[in-house]
Each structure stands twice: as C-alpha cells, then as structure tokens.
Amino acid sequence: MLSFLTVPLLALTLSLPAFAAPSRHVRRATSNPVASAYYTGWHASEDAPLSAVPWDKYNTLIYAFAETTPSVHEITLNGSAPEVFPQFVTEAHKHNVRAHIGIGGWTGGRWFSSNVATAENRTAFANTINNFVERYDLDGVNLDWEYPGKQGVGCNVVNSNDSANFLEFIQELRQTLNEKVTLTAVVPLTPYQSDMTGYAKILDYIVLMNEDVWGSWSSSANKWDQLCGVNAWTKAGFALAKIVLSVPSYGRSYSISPSNVFVEGSSDQLVSYPPFNASNQPLGDDWSGTGGMDVCGVYQGPGDTWNFRGLVQEGWLTNCGVPAEGIDYRFDNCSKTPYIYSKTSGVMISYDNAESFAAKGQYISSEGLLGFSMWEEGGDHNDILLDSIRKAAGF
C-alpha cells in the first residue's frame, strides 16, 4: 500500500542600507549588512568554478567545509577540494570579500561533541581552529554544528551537555582568535535552549537555517517557518541585527498523481499542498547524488534536490527563470514560494525563484535582520536569485 503524506509545498524557506564592502584586517563589525553565500569546493569542477563567482555582489563567502575529526588537533578539508581552498582565499581577498571557513556541516560535525566535551579538549580544539585561520589568513569562522545534543547524520557523538559545552567552547575560541576574526554559527530554527544570551554575547551573528523546513520526510502540513524561527531566536536573546537569514538556491521533488494535483474541474490550476507518494521519491538534478553508503555506513538512495541552475538546465525553467512551456506553476502566497509540476512525469518541485527571494529580501529589510547567506553560491543561474534578494534587501 502506498504511503501518502500531506506535503506543505511551501518554502524550503520565505531596507538594509547600501554598504561598502568591509576591508580586511579591520575590527569585525556586526553592524555591516551581510551579503554572503556558501561556496562548496566539491562543485568547483562541476559548473561552479571560482572564476564564475560574482565577487562584487558579496561581502562574505564561506567555504564549505572543514570537517571535524576524532582528534581535537585536526580539522580536515578532505572531501571538499582542499586544493581549491587556498585559491578561494586568494580570490576573495583580491575582490575585497571576507573569506570564512565553515567548520562541520551535515556530515562534518560528527565529532563536535567529543571535541568540546572537556576543558582540555576545548582548549586544544580552539588552538587547532586558530592555527587553521592563521595558516590561511582567514577573516572568519562559521561553526556549523547544526544540532548540539541531538543526532544529525546518524553517527554523531552526542552528549546531554552539548549545548553548555558548546557555549564554553565558543567563549574560549573567541579569546583564542584574533579580535579581527569574525565568529559566527549556523543554527536551526529552534534554539538549543530557551536562554541563548550567553551565545549572543560571544557570536558576531548567527546564520538561521531557513531551508529544508519541509520535505519528503514531513508527516503533516506544519506552519513553522522563518517568522517562527526569527521570533524564537529573538525571544531566546538574539537581537534581530545579529541574525542572518539562510536562503536556499535549491528545491525538492515529489511524486504526485495528476488526480491529486489539480483543482477539481481544472487541468492547469494546481491545488495547495497536495498529498504525495512518499514511497516513490523522484530523482533530483545532477548535483543531488546517485545514492550509496553514507559516512555512517548506511545506504542512502539518490537525492531529490533540484538547484535553480538544474531546473534551467533540465528544461523546467527557461533561461530567464520562469516556467517552461508545458510546466504548470503555482505561487503560494502563504509561504511566498512557488512550485511547478509536470503532467508527463508526475513530478512536482517546490523551490525558490526571483519572486520568493524578493519576499525574503523584503523581510530582511523590514525586520532589520543583518543580511542573507545563500546555500549555495553555485546553485543559482545567471545571478537571478542573488540579484533579486540583493535588490529587495537594499544592497
């Protein structure tokens, strides 16, 4: 029997003043609006070389990722094109863009817990990161331990004291790093604990993960979104001006029967949040992966993600980023995000476009958030998403 779930094909997610790009080696200043993105080294040879980065449209780029290891004395770039990283830093500095290193990530944060579990480990790990920063002349550290105290990829070390230990670690790391080095963290929509003021005093800002809010794993039409996430973090102690909104350049695919996708009596008007066949997961684009054993030794099937660039390359969208002929489209005014459907394949894709990125930019501007950070830089097409959010946010 097929398993059907109600999918909220809402967002993978949702004016700042104009800025002058910050010069290197000046005291970090959280008052400067942030226009940033993650650069994935593993895609450098797959249609996203450093030469294609629109450097003049960013003031910060974060290299993904340096991964944690079982040793507090080592972080590694293995798996993320270590040979590209020095060039990334050189190019960033040449264009007056701050070069940050992302540490951790979904698969790379497995040993955060053990690395910060004791005072001795925290000191050693802080020194390891500082040595890395000094070796490559970096401008910032972005800690991507997404779920302290909770399991992530499936084989993370987990400790009930993770959140408290993490706070003590960032306090030590802040004292270890040069004061000119920016210290930030990637965080989920839900704070680790009700009171995050200790973190707020140390971190220059947080990057709020406003993607993968829903997907094929969802069991109900939740309404948790960026508004809830921002409200939760401000209630926990973070000022709006210390929150950077993470925005996705990708979407996810779903298998939906034509009988469930159209408004009754219509052949082209899509319904809101149709049920999907969770047992028949459609493939994503060429960046989504073909499946295989993950870092935990567990088999994972092919990916379901579609980057904006992939939607254009595979004919879902035109070169201008609008639905191609024969592709049905709906823009959801609740989430301010679109989805598209192919009658031929029975596949629906929820994603972000120029209009949804403009809504996010307007939200950043109206609420006084610090800026945006796109995952990932190479996922855009002709800067359609980037230009949209920059304009709406006031850059």
N, C-alpha and C positions, 0 to 999 in steps of 0.2 A: 504494500500500500504506500502510495506516495505521501511524503510529508510536506504539508503546506504551512507556511508561516506568513503572517501579515508583515509585509515589509514597508516601513516608512521610507519611501524613496525620497527622503528629504535630503538634507545636506549630509555630505560627508562632513559637512560642517553646518556659517552664514554664508572742523578740519584742522588734520595736523598741519602746522605751518610748514612752509618750504624750509629746506635745511641745506646747509653746506656740509659736504662730506667731512667727517671728522679727520683731522690729521693724525698720523701715527705718533706714538710716543708722547701723547698728552694725557693728563689725568683723565681717567674714564669719567664720562658724564651721562647719567641716565636721562637727562633732560633732552638729549638729542634724539629726535624721532628715528626709529629703526626701520630700514628697508632692507630686508635680508632674505636669504634662501639657503637651503642645504645643497651642497654640491656633492654628489655621490661619485667617488673615484672609480667605482666599478662600472660606471656608464661612460667613462671618459673615452673609451674606444668604441662606444655604441651610439653614435649620433649626438653625443654631448661632450665634445672636446672643450678644453678651456678656451680655445680660440672663438667658440660660439657664445661665450658668456657676455651678456650686455653689461659690462662692468660699470658703465656710467649711470645705470639705473638702480644700483645698490650702494649702500654704505657699509654693509657687513655681509660676508659669506662664511658659512660654517661647513667645514669639511667633514663628511660622514664616512666612516667613523674610525676612531682609535678604540679598540676593544679592551675591556678588562681581561686579565688572565688570573690563574690561580696564585700567581706571585704578586705581592704588593710592590715589587721592584720593577714591574714591566707592564706597559700597555703596548698593544701591537696594531699596526696598520695592515697586517696580513688580511687579505680578503677585500681590501679597499684601495688597490693600486698604490702601494707605498712609493713607487717610482714617480707617481704623478704629484704627490703631496708637496715636495719642495717647489715644484713649478707653480702649483696653486698659490703658495705663499708669495712667491716672487711676482706673479701676475697681479695678485690682489694689491700688494704694496705699490706696484708700478702704477696702478689705477687709483691709488689713494682709498682703497677699500680695506676695512679691517678684516684680518684673517683669523678666524676662530677655529678651534678643533672641537668637534663633537666627540665626547667620550661615552661609550656604551652603545645605546640603540637596542633594538628588539633582541638581537642575538648576542650583542656585545656587552651586555650588562650583567652577565651571569655571575660574576664574582664581586660585584659591588659590595654585597652584604658582608662577605668574609674580609674584604679589603678594608672595611671601615669598622669592623667589629670590636677592635681593641684600640687603646690609646697608642700602643706601639705600631699597630698596623696603620692607623690613621696618619701618624707622622711620616712613616715610610712611604705611604701612598701619595701623600701631599708632595713629598720631595720628588717622587717619580714624575708626577704631573708637571711640577715646576721645572724639572730638568728638561722635559719634553718641550715645554713652552720656550725655554731659553735656547735650546738647541735649534729650534726652527724659527725663532724670532716672531712668536705669535702675539696677537693682540687680545685674545680672549679664549676662555674655556667654557664650553657648553656641556654641562653634565646631563646625560640622558639616561638616568636611572628611572624608568617610567613608573615602576610600581614597587617602591620600598615596602617590605613587609608582606608582599603578595607575589604569587607565582606569575611569571610572564610567559616566556617562550616554552617553559615546561621543565627545565632543568636548572633554573636559577637557584643559587644558595639563598635561603630565606631565613630571617631571624625576626622574632617578635619585637626586637628593639631596633629594627632597621631605621625607622624614622628618626628616633632620638640619636642614633649613631651617625646618621647622615648629617644631621644638624651640627653635631660636634665636628664632623669631618670638614664641612664647608667653612666652619669657623677657623679651623686650623689651616685649611687651604688658602683662605683669604689672607691670613697672616704670613703664609709662605710665599705667595705670589707677589711679584712687583705690583705696587699700587696702581700702575698704569694698565694692568691687565684686567679686562672685564671678566666677571664671573657670573654665569647665568645657569639656569637649569630648565630642562624640558619637564613639563608637569601634565598629568591627566586632568580631566575636567573636575574630578573630585579631589579635594585636598587630602593629603595624607592623614591629617588630624584637624580638629576644629580650630586650633590656635596655631597659625603659621607665622606669627610675628617674629619669632626668632630667625626664621629663614628670610623674612622680608628685610631685616636689618642688615643682613650679610650680602644677599644676592643683588646684583645690579638690576636684574629683571628676570622674569620667568617667561618661557615660551609655552603658551597654553595650547595643548594638542586638541585642535578642533577638527579632527578628521577621524574616520573610522568610528563615528558615533553609532552608525547602524551598518549592517551588512548581512551576509548570508547566515551569520550566527544568531541574528536577532530572533527573539521569540514573540515580541509584541511591538506595537507602534508607540515606542517611548517618545516623549517630547523633550528629552534632555538635549540641550544644545548650547551654543556659545553663550547665550544670555544666562543660562543656569550656571555654566562654568565660571564666567566672569563674576557673577554675583557670589558664587561660593567662595572664590578666592579673595574677593574684597572683604567679605564677611570674616574670612579667616585671618585677615590682617595685611593683605597686599593692596597698595594704592593702585588705582587704575593706570596711573602713569608709570607703573613698573610691570605692566602686563603687555606682552607682545602676542598677537593672535597668529597662531599657526594656520595656514590655509593650504589645502591640497590641490595639486595640479592633476589629480587622478580621480577616477570614479570606479565603481564596481558593477559587475554584471549579474543578472538574474534571469532565470528561465521562467517565462510566464506564458500561459496559454492565451491565444487570441480571445477566447471566450471570457477571460477574466480581466482583460486589459483595457477594453473599450467601454465607454458609456453605453448603456442599453439603447439600441436603435441607431448607434453611430458606428462608422467604420474608420474614423480617424481621430476621435476625441478620446484621449487617454483618461482613465479614472485616477483618482488619488489613492496611493498606497495599495496597489493590487496584491493579492496573495501570490506567492511564487513557489516553485517546486524546488525545495531545498536539497532534494536527492539528485538533482540534475544540474550541477554547477557549470555554467558556461565558462569557456576559457577567456582569459584576458588577452592583452596585446603581447608583442614580442618581448617586452620587459618583465612580464609577470611571472616568468619561470615555467618550466615544463614538469616540475614535480621531482621528488627524490627524498633522500634521507636528510632530515634537518640536523642541527648541531646537537640535538638531544638523542639522535639515533632513531627518530620516529619518522615514518614515511609521511610526507605531505604531498597532496595532489597538486596539479597545475594551478597557477594563480588565476585570480578573477579580476585583477585590476586593469583599468584602461587609463593610461595617461592621455592628457589632452592631445599631445602630439600623435599618439597612436590612433585616436579617434579620427584625426585628419588623414593620417597615412593609410588607414584601412577603409576610408570612404564613408564613415558615419557622419563626418562633418566636412564641409567644404574648406578650402584654404583660408577662408575668412572666419572659420569657426562657427558657422551656422549649420543646421541640419541639412544633409544632402537630400536630393530628390528620392522619394520613396521611404524616407525615415520619418516616423511620427514623433512628435515633440510635445512636451508639456512643461510649463514653468510653474513650480509650486510656490504660491505666494506666502505660504506659512513659513517655509524654511528658506525661501528665496534661492532655490536651486532647481535646476532642470533635470529632466530625464528623457531619454529617447528610446524608441522601440522599432524593431524590425519585424514585420509580419512574416518575412521569409524565414528567418532563423528562430523566431520566438524568443529573442533575447532583448531584455531591457537593460539600459545602463544609466545609473544615476551618477551625475558628475557635476563639475563646476564649469561655468562659462564666463564670458565677459560681464554679463549682467549680474551673476551671483557674486563675482569678485568685486564689482562696483558696490553691491549691497554691503559686503564685508568692509570695504574701504570707508563707506559712509558711516558704518557702525563704529569703526575705529576712531573716525574723526569726531562724531557726535558724542561718544562716551569719553573721549580723552585718553584712549589707550596709547601706548608708546609706539606702536607700529605693527608690522606684519613680518612673518617669516614663512616662505613658501617651501613646501616639500613636493617636489624637488625642483631645482633650477632647470634641469634638462627636460622636465615633463611638459613644459609649455610649448606653444607653437607660435613662432613669429612674435613673441612677447605679448600676445593678445591678453592673457590673464594678468601678466605683470603690469602692462600699461594701464589696464582698467583699474586695478586696485591702487596703483600709484596716484592716478588722477583723482579718484574718489576720496582717497585719504588726504589729499592735499600736497603730495610731493611734487 
